[in-house]
Amino acid sequence: MSKKARPEKNFKSRAGTAAVWAGETASGFERATQTPVIHSVSYGYESLDEWNAVVAGDAEGHIYGRNSSPTVAVFEEKVRHLEAAEAATSTATGMAAISNTFFALLSPGQRIVSQKDSYGGTSKLFLDFLPRFGVEVVMCDTTDFDEFEREIDKGCDLLYLETPTNPTLKVLDIARLSKAARTKDAHVVVDNTIATPINQNPLTLGADLVIHSATKFLGGHSDAMGGIVCGRSNLVKQVYQFREINGACLGPMAAYLLIRGLKTLELRTQRQNESALTLARFLQSHDGVDEVFYPGLESHPGHEIAASQMRGFGGVLSFSLQGGEQIIGAFLEKLRFAHLAAHLGGVETIAGPPKTTSHCETTAEERAELGIPENLIRYSVGIEDPEDLQEDLSAALGSI
Ligand SMILES: *Cc1c(COP(=O)(O)O)cnc(C)c1O
């Protein structure tokens, strides 16, 4: 295929088309239609002038694998397009994206306003690491937006949101809270991992940066780790400059797997949105189930906000069982179509409790403080036939 037949850099399309075509400007190599996995640490130049121009950023090209590389650049471009961002930079994992963003943008004496139940690794940064570097972190009650506004008013350099939350699927009002942060010139950063760019685009709601653990839905096949930060060019550049020195770069093989996964992101997300809603309704109507957390349910306290800022409600739900923590193990072991594993966002259904999944890095006391119930099951809906998943849940519930 000639280069001419490929879409231009900022082509306009719907998300399904963008997932397939965005960033696919390669390869030139032997007329391969697919982006090659370029395993090269360095890139050679025939003239010193040309080499200098690339180093100075005046010409396109790559220098050294820790800074940038061709396969990784295609991955970044795909997600940049899906999030309608000015720029994007990738990292080795989602946590590298999150921690590099904090360490690149903040200085001692500054203040983060965030929520109580962030992802476990993020909470750990808030509780242990950032305070040691003189960064103050205030964690508000996740759904008390008045408290957020009061805390922002007291001083805020960075507003950090994650919505829907993991694992209790609480919903934060991105537009309202971004507006409050704007009055303090604070940066607004949103972890969009659970929603996916198909369901939610925080940049269009007022955020400056959006972060993904690409390990989850973006890759979708549970075989590669990665992270990405997208948004305003000046901020992305600061994160990139910190990351290239800090060294947490994405490798070419992981980038290739993530590109391959991304091509079906829109298809997978539609299926997972539909199945999760069906299963949430089923669980809600079941006698053995205590509470179901899914923003697509009309009874969910965040449903209205979710409906206004999301196009679909995502593939993750959680629920508690009648009988509490003791019967979780018996129930989980009965599931035929679910990996019991610390992960989410894959093509296979994945289930587990917070203490061995999203919050395995935190202690029981920290989970209590963060408002994470111990008797919860997080259920990441895969792309299996929803009828089979429902029968599976029904059989496991019937057996306990
Ligand atoms: C998994 C996850 C992360 C961390 O990503 P890794 O790729 O595991 O480092 C961050 N935020 C959310 C919401 C996650 O689910």
The ligand as a MOL file (V3000), in Angstrom:
LIG
                    3D

  0  0  0     0  0            999 V3000
M  V30 BEGIN CTAB
M  V30 COUNTS 15 15 0 0 0
M  V30 BEGIN ATOM
M  V30 1 C -4.3230 -0.8090 36.4690 0
M  V30 2 C -4.6100 0.6050 36.7100 0
M  V30 3 C -3.5710 1.5290 36.8550 0
M  V30 4 C -2.1170 1.1260 36.8370 0
M  V30 5 O -1.7150 0.5970 35.6190 0
M  V30 6 P -0.4950 -0.4360 35.4370 0
M  V30 7 O -0.3950 -0.5730 33.9610 0
M  V30 8 O -0.8490 -1.6820 36.1610 0
M  V30 9 O 0.7090 0.2130 36.0530 0
M  V30 10 C -3.9150 2.8550 37.0550 0
M  V30 11 N -5.1870 3.2600 37.1150 0
M  V30 12 C -6.2150 2.3990 36.9870 0
M  V30 13 C -7.6060 2.9110 37.0670 0
M  V30 14 C -5.9680 1.0430 36.7850 0
M  V30 15 O -6.9770 0.1880 36.6750 0
M  V30 END ATOM
M  V30 BEGIN BOND
M  V30 1 1 1 2
M  V30 2 1 2 3
M  V30 3 2 2 14
M  V30 4 1 3 4
M  V30 5 2 3 10
M  V30 6 1 4 5
M  V30 7 1 5 6
M  V30 8 2 6 7
M  V30 9 1 6 8
M  V30 10 1 6 9
M  V30 11 1 10 11
M  V30 12 2 11 12
M  V30 13 1 12 13
M  V30 14 1 12 14
M  V30 15 1 14 15
M  V30 END BOND
M  V30 END CTAB
M  END
